[in-house]
Amino acid sequence: MKNQTLVVAKLIEHGKQYELADSDLRVERYHVAKLIEHEKQYEQLGADRVPKEVLSDSFAFLIGAAFNRRMPSEKAWEIPLCIKKKGILDAAKLATMEKRELERLLESLPIKPRWGLEEGSKTLKTAARLVMAHGGDATAIWRNASPREATRKLQRIHGVGRGIASMVVRMLRDKLNAFYGQEHEIDVKAGVHLKRVFKRAGLTETETDSAVINAARELHPEYPGALDWPAWDIGNRWCFPSGPNCAACPLTAVCPRAI
Ligand code: SF4
């Protein structure tokens, strides 16, 4: 029975290939379907795992998200929990602390931001200030805001650019059920893995931020950001900058390998 199910799934997949193979645009859409298929693994494997304690505390989530750059994600999500253990995961307190105090706090943590204490202290302070500007409630930053408004607001945190802000908005949607019905406004984060995979898979001609953001909007308009994780994961696990492992890649059957 299990095997029959697999055979039927393969037949349906093959049927889609047959239907979609007769124009370039349709082929691109088939690549998108492959990426979305890969996205399902994201949910099944619990990839991009955020600790429950972070997800249940919106300020902790905001801090963890703001530190999610140039360091392993699982470590970045631990930073707010380390601050919590010190008893000062409090936006009102952090917003008024001096730079040196914030640097000392970060220095005392078992996990530190990789890009330095000074930068980290600015990130902490601006995140806390953003929360205080929303009445001390981090959820007020995105509650009743559209995804684009939330993306703009999040960029007021030091070090959070458009890419990280887009990632946070996508996570708010995927993990905290925010922005229901507004997924069409949630973009991909134009990171290096995603740009490389989009270009090699024939979804874009160049590896610029605007090319990948626009391609995702055009090819998956109902939720462009849904292409984010699968493309990132493929770039991380198979589509290496040199020596890509095309044979094992989930896109192997459909990718033109524009390397
Ligand atoms: S098939 Fe090869 S070139 Fe295409 S996305 Fe996969 S690893 Fe990259």
Boltz pocket constraint, residues with backbone or C-beta under 6 A from the ligand:
constraints:
  - pocket:
      binder: B
      contacts: [[A, 197], [A, 200], [A, 201], [A, 234], [A, 238], [A, 239], [A, 240], [A, 244], [A, 245], [A, 246], [A, 247], [A, 249], [A, 250], [A, 251], [A, 252], [A, 255], [A, 256], [A, 257], [A, 258], [A, 259]]
      max_distance: 6.0
